[in-house]
Amino acid sequence: MQEQSKGFRVQLICHGCKRAFIAFEGTSAYDRAKRNRNGMHYCEDCKNRIELEARLQLGRRLLTGKD
């Protein structure tokens, strides 16, 4: 990850793994955190895992033809 020492940052707790992570100003995670401070926020690792699982589920649905 790129080190961004300038600008604002906010520390959040990942809803998936319960670890603290920092969202830097200008990122989408920072914008979501500023709009909804009490919402469910995810670190990059958990976000990527969720996206991968969603793609796999879609592929399985397309292959089996089930909804």
MDAnalysis code that builds the backbone (N, CA, C; Angstrom):
import MDAnalysis as mda
import numpy as np

u = mda.Universe.empty(201, n_residues=67, atom_resindex=np.repeat(np.arange(67), 3), trajectory=True)
u.add_TopologyAttr("name", ["N", "CA", "C"] * 67)
u.add_TopologyAttr("resid", np.arange(1, 68))
u.add_TopologyAttr("resname", ["MET", "GLN", "GLU", "GLN", "SER", "LYS", "GLY", "PHE", "ARG", "VAL", "GLN", "LEU", "ILE", "CYS", "HIS", "GLY", "CYS", "LYS", "ARG", "ALA", "PHE", "ILE", "ALA", "PHE", "GLU", "GLY", "THR", "SER", "ALA", "TYR", "ASP", "ARG", "ALA", "LYS", "ARG", "ASN", "ARG", "ASN", "GLY", "MET", "HIS", "TYR", "CYS", "GLU", "ASP", "CYS", "LYS", "ASN", "ARG", "ILE", "GLU", "LEU", "GLU", "ALA", "ARG", "LEU", "GLN", "LEU", "GLY", "ARG", "ARG", "LEU", "LEU", "THR", "GLY", "LYS", "ASP"])
u.atoms.positions = np.array([
    [0.842, -1.182, 0.000],
    [0.000, 0.000, 0.000],
    [0.880, 1.237, 0.000],
    [0.455, 2.264, -0.709],
    [1.212, 3.489, -0.772],
    [1.102, 4.235, 0.540],
    [2.200, 4.800, 0.968],
    [2.203, 5.577, 2.206],
    [1.731, 6.991, 1.908],
    [0.652, 7.420, 2.520],
    [0.095, 8.748, 2.307],
    [0.141, 9.494, 3.627],
    [1.188, 10.263, 3.843],
    [1.357, 10.936, 5.127],
    [0.650, 12.283, 5.165],
    [0.344, 12.874, 4.016],
    [-0.309, 14.175, 3.993],
    [-1.817, 14.010, 3.866],
    [-2.544, 14.952, 4.386],
    [-3.999, 14.912, 4.287],
    [-4.634, 14.266, 5.511],
    [-5.934, 14.254, 5.477],
    [-6.699, 13.683, 6.583],
    [-6.783, 12.171, 6.456],
    [-6.997, 11.534, 7.571],
    [-7.215, 10.089, 7.592],
    [-8.138, 9.769, 8.757],
    [-8.802, 8.633, 8.645],
    [-9.716, 8.211, 9.692],
    [-9.446, 6.731, 9.975],
    [-9.465, 6.372, 11.249],
    [-9.249, 4.980, 11.623],
    [-10.602, 4.305, 11.797],
    [-10.758, 3.141, 11.154],
    [-12.012, 2.408, 11.168],
    [-11.777, 0.980, 11.636],
    [-12.833, 0.315, 12.030],
    [-12.782, -1.096, 12.399],
    [-13.451, -1.892, 11.282],
    [-12.747, -2.887, 10.767],
    [-13.287, -3.729, 9.705],
    [-14.406, -4.594, 10.267],
    [-15.526, -4.616, 9.571],
    [-16.675, -5.408, 10.014],
    [-16.424, -6.906, 9.826],
    [-15.566, -7.263, 8.874],
    [-15.300, -8.669, 8.586],
    [-14.306, -9.304, 9.540],
    [-13.124, -8.690, 9.674],
    [-12.056, -9.301, 10.475],
    [-11.845, -8.613, 11.823],
    [-12.561, -7.528, 12.079],
    [-12.523, -6.805, 13.360],
    [-11.172, -6.162, 13.655],
    [-10.353, -5.942, 12.615],
    [-9.077, -5.262, 12.797],
    [-9.222, -3.790, 12.424],
    [-8.397, -2.954, 13.028],
    [-8.405, -1.526, 12.710],
    [-7.632, -1.292, 11.421],
    [-8.125, -0.365, 10.603],
    [-7.410, 0.049, 9.403],
    [-7.630, 1.537, 9.207],
    [-6.773, 2.145, 8.400],
    [-6.823, 3.589, 8.192],
    [-7.268, 3.869, 6.764],
    [-8.239, 4.771, 6.632],
    [-8.699, 5.223, 5.324],
    [-8.191, 6.648, 5.129],
    [-7.488, 6.864, 4.029],
    [-6.898, 8.161, 3.743],
    [-7.838, 9.024, 2.919],
    [-7.696, 10.345, 3.077],
    [-8.514, 11.297, 2.343],
    [-8.344, 11.088, 0.838],
    [-9.463, 11.122, 0.123],
    [-9.434, 10.941, -1.315],
    [-9.774, 9.538, -1.762],
    [-9.838, 8.589, -0.829],
    [-10.205, 7.220, -1.184],
    [-11.707, 7.031, -0.999],
    [-12.241, 6.000, -1.642],
    [-13.675, 5.747, -1.517],
    [-14.035, 5.310, -0.097],
    [-13.128, 4.593, 0.573],
    [-13.388, 4.176, 1.961],
    [-13.506, 5.390, 2.874],
    [-12.676, 6.404, 2.647],
    [-12.728, 7.626, 3.446],
    [-14.050, 8.356, 3.217],
    [-14.464, 8.450, 1.954],
    [-15.721, 9.136, 1.638],
    [-16.912, 8.433, 2.269],
    [-16.935, 7.097, 2.200],
    [-18.032, 6.342, 2.821],
    [-18.017, 6.518, 4.340],
    [-16.839, 6.550, 4.933],
    [-16.734, 6.697, 6.391],
    [-17.210, 8.080, 6.838],
    [-16.916, 9.098, 6.046],
    [-17.345, 10.441, 6.423],
    [-18.859, 10.596, 6.281],
    [-19.458, 9.916, 5.305],
    [-20.907, 9.993, 5.113],
    [-21.659, 9.174, 6.153],
    [-21.106, 8.016, 6.522],
    [-21.804, 7.107, 7.430],
    [-20.791, 6.542, 8.423],
    [-20.545, 7.264, 9.483],
    [-19.514, 6.898, 10.459],
    [-19.818, 5.568, 11.154],
    [-21.085, 5.252, 11.371],
    [-21.462, 4.037, 12.094],
    [-21.787, 2.868, 11.174],
    [-21.495, 3.001, 9.890],
    [-21.817, 1.953, 8.931],
    [-20.845, 0.780, 9.004],
    [-21.072, -0.209, 8.158],
    [-20.185, -1.368, 8.080],
    [-19.068, -1.055, 7.099],
    [-17.841, -1.046, 7.568],
    [-16.687, -0.738, 6.739],
    [-15.785, -1.968, 6.673],
    [-15.135, -2.153, 5.513],
    [-14.293, -3.320, 5.301],
    [-12.904, -2.887, 4.854],
    [-11.881, -3.596, 5.346],
    [-10.509, -3.354, 4.899],
    [-10.356, -3.907, 3.477],
    [-9.241, -3.614, 2.832],
    [-9.025, -4.050, 1.451],
    [-9.042, -5.573, 1.314],
    [-8.446, -6.281, 2.273],
    [-8.415, -7.742, 2.198],
    [-9.823, -8.333, 2.238],
    [-10.636, -7.873, 3.167],
    [-12.005, -8.395, 3.284],
    [-12.849, -7.970, 2.089],
    [-12.657, -6.746, 1.618],
    [-13.399, -6.269, 0.455],
    [-13.096, -7.128, -0.771],
    [-11.827, -7.450, -0.981],
    [-11.450, -8.295, -2.113],
    [-12.007, -9.704, -1.970],
    [-12.013, -10.242, -0.751],
    [-12.549, -11.574, -0.515],
    [-14.060, -11.614, -0.788],
    [-14.784, -10.580, -0.387],
    [-16.226, -10.497, -0.619],
    [-16.513, -10.410, -2.120],
    [-15.750, -9.592, -2.838],
    [-15.944, -9.464, -4.287],
    [-15.662, -10.780, -5.002],
    [-14.617, -11.484, -4.596],
    [-14.286, -12.763, -5.203],
    [-15.397, -13.786, -4.967],
    [-15.908, -13.833, -3.743],
    [-16.988, -14.765, -3.426],
    [-18.248, -14.450, -4.236],
    [-18.544, -13.159, -4.438],
    [-19.707, -12.776, -5.236],
    [-19.532, -13.217, -6.689],
    [-18.336, -13.074, -7.232],
    [-18.079, -13.511, -8.604],
    [-18.196, -15.024, -8.728],
    [-17.695, -15.741, -7.740],
    [-17.792, -17.197, -7.767],
    [-19.252, -17.648, -7.697],
    [-20.037, -17.002, -6.854],
    [-21.456, -17.336, -6.748],
    [-22.180, -17.084, -8.068],
    [-21.864, -15.972, -8.721],
    [-22.481, -15.669, -10.011],
    [-22.109, -16.729, -11.041],
    [-20.845, -17.125, -11.055],
    [-20.409, -18.168, -11.981],
    [-21.116, -19.483, -11.732],
    [-21.282, -19.832, -10.473],
    [-21.987, -21.070, -10.134],
    [-23.444, -21.006, -10.592],
    [-24.085, -19.861, -10.404],
    [-25.483, -19.716, -10.826],
    [-25.616, -19.827, -12.348],
    [-24.665, -19.230, -13.063],
    [-24.712, -19.293, -14.523],
    [-24.482, -20.713, -15.023],
    [-23.594, -21.455, -14.367],
    [-23.300, -22.812, -14.789],
    [-24.432, -23.793, -14.483],
    [-25.056, -23.618, -13.337],
    [-26.103, -24.560, -12.939],
    [-27.480, -24.133, -13.454],
    [-27.654, -22.866, -13.779],
    [-28.938, -22.385, -14.275],
    [-29.965, -22.181, -13.199],
    [-29.538, -22.163, -11.943],
    [-30.462, -21.949, -10.821],
    [-30.407, -20.506, -10.382],
    [-31.526, -20.024, -9.818],
    [-31.587, -18.657, -9.299],
    [-31.215, -18.597, -7.856],
])
